Amino acid sequence: MDSTSKSNSEEQVSSSSSPSSDWKERFLLPTLLAGVAGGGAGLVSKHRKVHGLANICATYATNFAIVTACYCGAREFVRASRTGKPDDLLNSAIGGFGSGAILGRLQGGQLGAVRYSVMFAVVGTTVDYATIRVKPALRSYYDSLVNKKDDWLKLPEWSPIQVLDEEAIAAKRAREEELYRSVHNLKDS
């Protein structure tokens, strides 16, 4: 009994501190989405005429992806250090504060570090909170689309295109075979 509870607690600690299989969902996917959003922001940027559309889109996409990767990496580092759950908003706040301080220090000195750390903490935590709230609704919508076999496209009854069940398919094949035999009997005569 004691060894069982010890192994269960070791599994919980090792699963929360080891690299998780969800890293694609928590790190890679947000980084890629931020890159796409950055490219879209570059499309509507006022600097696109001066620097060129392709150049400004690539610059915005790269910058958005770098900032998001830094934030997600810091958040995951905090999560692993605190052995917390992935949905803990304190991880988001601390990770946003840390990544904002580092990127802000590189960009704008000490004052930039303070401004960026507060901005990253607030924006990152807000986005993570919204993601936590929206994820179940998106998951159920996705499941409703994927799990329906033939219900996703329902043709009206008057449509000449009909989806046949097994009995109708067997009857259609029997009619086609009978028609095939009768056509070949005519040609042989």
C-alpha positions in Angstrom: 0.0 0.0 0.0 2.8 2.4 0.9 4.7 1.6 -2.3 1.6 2.2 -4.4 1.0 5.6 -2.9 4.7 6.5 -3.3 4.7 5.5 -6.9 1.5 7.5 -7.6 3.0 10.6 -6.0 6.3 10.1 -8.0 4.3 9.8 -11.2 2.4 13.0 -10.5 5.7 14.9 -9.8 7.5 13.5 -12.8 4.6 14.1 -15.1 4.3 17.8 -14.1 8.0 18.5 -14.1 9.0 16.5 -17.2 8.6 17.9 -20.7 4.9 17.3 -21.5 3.5 15.9 -24.7 1.3 19.0 -24.9 4.3 21.3 -25.8 3.0 21.6 -29.3 -0.3 23.0 -28.0 1.2 25.3 -25.5 4.3 26.5 -27.2 4.5 25.7 -31.0 0.8 26.5 -31.9 0.7 29.9 -30.3 4.0 30.8 -31.9 2.8 29.8 -35.3 -0.5 31.6 -34.9 1.3 34.8 -33.7 3.5 34.6 -36.8 0.4 34.4 -39.0 -1.2 37.3 -37.1 2.0 39.3 -37.5 2.0 38.7 -41.2 -1.6 39.9 -41.3 -0.7 43.0 -39.3 2.1 43.7 -41.8 -0.5 43.6 -44.6 -2.3 46.6 -43.1 0.7 48.4 -41.7 1.3 52.0 -42.7 4.9 51.2 -43.4 4.2 48.7 -46.2 4.6 51.3 -49.0 8.0 52.5 -47.7 9.6 49.1 -46.9 7.7 46.9 -49.3 4.8 44.6 -48.5 6.8 41.3 -48.4 9.5 42.8 -46.3 7.2 44.4 -43.7 5.0 41.3 -43.5 8.0 39.1 -42.9 9.4 41.5 -40.3 6.1 41.7 -38.4 5.5 37.9 -38.5 9.1 37.3 -37.2 8.7 39.8 -34.4 5.3 38.5 -33.3 6.6 34.9 -33.4 9.7 35.8 -31.4 7.8 37.7 -28.7 5.2 34.8 -28.4 7.9 32.2 -28.2 9.7 34.1 -25.5 6.5 34.4 -23.5 5.4 30.8 -24.0 8.9 29.6 -23.1 9.0 31.7 -19.9 5.5 30.5 -19.0 6.4 26.9 -19.5 9.7 27.4 -17.5 7.7 28.9 -14.6 5.2 26.0 -14.8 8.0 23.4 -14.7 9.7 25.3 -11.8 6.6 25.6 -9.8 5.4 22.1 -10.7 2.0 23.7 -11.5 -0.7 22.8 -13.9 -0.7 24.1 -17.5 -3.9 26.2 -16.9 -2.6 28.1 -13.8 -2.8 31.8 -14.5 -0.1 32.6 -12.0 2.4 30.9 -14.4 1.2 33.2 -17.1 1.6 36.3 -15.0 5.1 35.4 -13.8 6.2 34.2 -17.3 4.8 37.4 -18.9 6.5 39.6 -16.3 9.9 37.8 -16.8 9.8 37.7 -20.6 8.6 41.3 -20.8 11.4 42.4 -18.5 14.0 40.7 -20.6 12.6 41.9 -24.0 11.9 45.3 -22.6 15.4 45.7 -21.3 16.8 44.8 -24.7 14.5 47.3 -26.4 14.2 50.3 -24.1 16.5 50.1 -21.1 15.3 50.0 -17.5 12.2 52.0 -18.1 11.3 49.7 -21.1 11.8 46.7 -18.9 9.3 47.9 -16.4 6.7 48.9 -19.1 7.1 45.7 -21.1 7.0 43.4 -18.0 3.7 44.9 -16.9 2.3 44.8 -20.5 3.4 41.2 -21.1 2.0 40.1 -17.7 -1.4 41.7 -18.3 -1.8 40.8 -22.0 -0.4 37.3 -21.6 -2.6 36.5 -18.6 -5.6 37.9 -20.3 -5.0 35.8 -23.5 -4.5 32.7 -21.4 -7.6 33.3 -19.4 -9.6 33.9 -22.6 -8.1 30.7 -24.1 -9.1 28.7 -21.0 -12.7 30.0 -21.3 -13.0 29.5 -25.1 -11.3 26.1 -25.4 -14.2 23.9 -24.3 -16.6 25.7 -26.6 -14.2 25.3 -29.6 -13.5 21.7 -28.7 -17.2 20.8 -28.6 -17.8 22.6 -31.9 -14.9 20.8 -33.5 -16.1 17.5 -32.1 -19.6 18.2 -33.4 -18.2 18.8 -36.9 -15.8 15.8 -36.9 -17.9 13.2 -35.2 -20.9 13.5 -37.5 -20.5 11.1 -40.3 -23.2 12.1 -42.8 -25.0 14.8 -41.0 -22.6 17.6 -41.9 -24.1 17.7 -45.4 -27.8 17.1 -45.6 -29.3 17.3 -49.0 -33.0 18.3 -49.4 -35.5 15.6 -50.2 -36.2 17.0 -53.6 -32.6 16.8 -54.7 -31.8 14.4 -57.5 -28.6 13.4 -55.5 -29.5 11.0 -52.8 -27.4 9.3 -50.2 -28.3 5.6 -50.3 -28.4 3.1 -47.4 -27.3 -0.5 -47.7 -30.6 -1.8 -49.0 -30.9 0.9 -51.6 -27.4 0.2 -52.8 -28.1 -3.5 -53.2 -31.3 -2.8 -55.1 -29.5 -0.4 -57.4 -26.8 -3.0 -58.1 -29.4 -5.6 -58.9 -31.1 -3.2 -61.4 -27.7 -2.4 -63.0 -26.8 -6.1 -63.3 -30.2 -6.8 -64.9 -29.8 -3.9 -67.3 -26.3 -5.1 -68.1 -27.5 -8.6 -68.9 -30.4 -7.4 -71.0 -28.1 -5.0 -73.1 -25.6 -7.8 -73.7 -28.3 -10.3 -74.7 -29.5 -7.8 -77.4 -26.0 -7.4 -78.8 -25.5 -11.2 -79.0 -28.7 -11.7 -81.0 
